[in-house]
Amino acid sequence: MNIPPFLILLGAILTEVTATNLLKASDGFSRLVPGVLSVVAYGGVLYLFSIALTRIPIGPAYAIWSGVGITITVLAGFLLWHENVTWMQIAGMGLILAGVVVVNLARTSTGD
């Protein structure tokens, strides 16, 4: 099966966001089920990200993983955990996502 590498990267991102939210739900590992599921999910993240890195250069892959992951995690914090999001945080995420775009544009302009 030939899965596109960016789809694998997206799987790693979504699994990481899930693992992070399970970690929050574990309440400092005081709740067993979400804590164990979080550890298992983080194992899945490492596996998926390692597969993505076989076909995507590490710089752009990590930039995408970090930028998109931060953005989705903040959104999940707002929607699931009712955490406040300030305009400064939104602006910061916009800058992070702009950085991801620049890293990827630099990669395509150099022919990588």
C-alpha positions in Angstrom: 0.0 0.0 0.0 1.4 3.4 -1.0 0.0 5.9 1.3 1.0 9.5 0.5 3.6 10.7 3.1 1.6 13.9 4.0 -1.4 11.7 4.9 0.8 9.7 7.2 2.1 12.9 8.7 -1.5 14.1 9.2 -2.2 10.8 11.0 0.8 11.4 13.3 -0.5 15.0 14.0 -4.1 13.8 14.8 -2.8 10.9 16.9 -0.5 13.4 18.8 -3.4 15.7 19.5 -5.5 12.8 20.7 -2.7 11.6 22.9 -2.2 15.1 24.4 -6.0 15.3 25.2 -5.9 11.9 26.7 -3.0 13.0 28.9 -5.1 16.0 30.0 -8.0 13.6 30.7 -5.8 11.4 32.8 -5.5 14.2 35.4 -1.8 13.6 36.0 -2.1 9.9 35.5 -4.6 9.6 38.4 -7.1 8.1 35.9 -5.8 4.9 34.6 -7.7 4.4 31.3 -6.9 7.8 29.7 -3.4 7.6 31.0 -2.7 4.2 29.4 -4.4 5.2 26.2 -2.3 8.3 26.1 1.0 6.3 26.4 -0.2 3.9 23.6 -1.2 6.8 21.4 2.2 8.5 21.9 3.7 5.2 20.7 1.6 5.4 17.6 2.7 9.0 17.1 6.3 8.0 17.1 5.7 5.2 14.7 3.7 7.3 12.2 6.1 10.2 12.4 9.1 7.9 11.8 7.3 6.5 8.7 6.6 10.0 7.4 10.3 11.0 7.9 11.3 8.3 5.5 9.8 10.3 2.7 9.6 13.9 3.9 12.7 15.9 4.9 12.8 16.4 8.7 12.7 20.2 8.7 9.5 20.7 6.8 7.9 17.6 8.4 8.7 18.9 11.9 7.5 22.4 11.0 4.2 21.0 9.8 3.8 18.6 12.7 4.5 21.4 15.2 2.5 24.2 13.6 -0.6 22.2 12.8 -0.4 20.2 16.0 -0.2 23.4 18.1 -3.1 24.9 16.3 -5.4 21.9 16.6 -4.4 21.4 20.2 -5.3 24.9 21.1 -8.6 24.5 19.3 -9.2 21.3 21.2 -8.4 23.0 24.5 -11.0 25.6 23.7 -13.7 23.2 22.5 -13.2 20.2 24.9 -11.6 21.8 28.0 -13.2 25.2 27.8 -9.8 26.9 28.0 -9.5 30.6 27.2 -7.9 31.6 23.9 -6.6 35.2 23.6 -6.1 37.3 20.5 -2.3 37.2 21.3 -2.4 33.4 21.2 -4.3 33.4 17.9 -1.8 35.9 16.5 1.0 33.6 17.7 -0.5 30.6 16.0 -0.9 32.6 12.8 2.8 33.4 12.9 3.6 29.8 13.5 1.5 28.7 10.6 3.1 31.4 8.4 6.5 30.0 9.4 5.4 26.5 8.3 4.4 27.9 4.9 7.7 29.7 4.6 9.7 26.6 5.5 7.8 24.6 2.9 8.1 27.3 0.2 11.9 27.4 0.9 12.0 23.6 0.4 10.2 23.7 -2.9 12.3 26.6 -4.2 15.5 24.7 -3.6 14.2 21.6 -5.3 14.2 19.2 -2.2 
